Amino acid sequence: MVARANGSDEKPALTVGFLLTNNFTLTALSSFIDALRLAADEGDGSRPIRCRWHILGRKDEPGVSSCGIAVAPDRDYDLAGLDYLVVVGGLLHRGPQLGAQAIACVHRAARAGIPLIGVCTGSFVLARSGLMQDRACCVSWYHFRDFVEEFPDLVPVAEQLFIEDRDRITCSGGAGVVDLAAFLIERHLGRAAAQKAMHILQVDPGRASGQSQPPPPVGGPVLDARVRRAMLMMEQHLSDPLAMEEIAGKLAISTRQFERLFQATTGMSPNRFYRLMRLRYGLWMLKTSRRSVTDVALEAGFADCAHFSRHFRDFFGINPSQVRKESEATEPSLMIPTQRPNGRDRPQERRFYE
């Protein structure tokens, strides 16, 4: 992951520095850098000509990812020539995310006017550093509640892949990091370079920042730990739905007890909740992919297209084929205008469970 010299004094169009938090997400780092290296050179040469990238930090202190793989810095905390400084987040609540030198580096970048990017839980680092005031902050729906509880005065958004608010960019993480990288590549190197990178990574076309994240579970805040665990099991088994008996067994209670507990906690039966979760997943796929309705039905855990379409129409009041046609009529674009949210009111937790 170290940028190699190319023998040219020509300034690259895009240079990005990375700070790795403790237990950082390897996918977020590797996806971002892979997009940069593919745009940096002709073909698949990976020479850092048009783009360059650096891992900042002490060379004797490699960053250790959440999966245990260590990445050694190739540059100290030198900000010279950087167009962006990216904080790559990872696991929360595992001690300090960054050391004192790295935090000081983030503040120096802010004072120097270098745009700061937080990917995955890197947004928490920027917020904890006092660098997200009066700015919208994109977080994964998975960490939305953590963010709201820790930063009640900030504006978290869990409906988008990434957000640019002046000189701050925050990204929910996951595959959205590739889309963010493509967005920056197009801005600095042009659309062709961004398309090339996305084509080789086989994730073309790039999704704009306003593209919604994959949907979170259905339902409001849930206090009962057993019901929360059941919801998580359901969310992890959308394509291959679990039987209620199996979920109840994992909770060490009877099926009847589980059904009564779930109904009392959420106001609906676990079967209905599970179905709505899978229908919302199907709706998201219809809007954000080019997969056929039949493929979407099977991926959402329905036996066939007819079964899926009947429940979909009953719940949403529209046929999935109509959603499919509307989606196909929309041409995706990598570049988007910079927009700031209109409202500044603190979102309610229920907003991403609606």
Secondary structure, DSSP 8 states (H G I E B T S, - for coil): ------S-----SEEEEEEE-TTB-HHHHHHHHHHHHHHHSSTT----SSEEEEEBS-TTS-EEBTTS-EE--SB-S--TT-SEEEEE-B-SSSS-SS-HHHHHHHHHHHHTT--EEEETTHHHHHHHTT--TTSEEE--GGGHHHHHHH-TTSEEE-SSSEEEETTEEEE--TTHHHHHHHHHHHHHH-HHHHHHHHHHHT--S---TTS------SSS----HHHHHHHHHHHTTSSS---HHHHHHHTTS-HHHHHHHHHHHHSS-HHHHHHHHHHHHHHHHHHH----HHHHHHHTT-SSHHHHHHHHHHHHSS-HHHHHHHHHTS---S-------S--S---GGGGT-
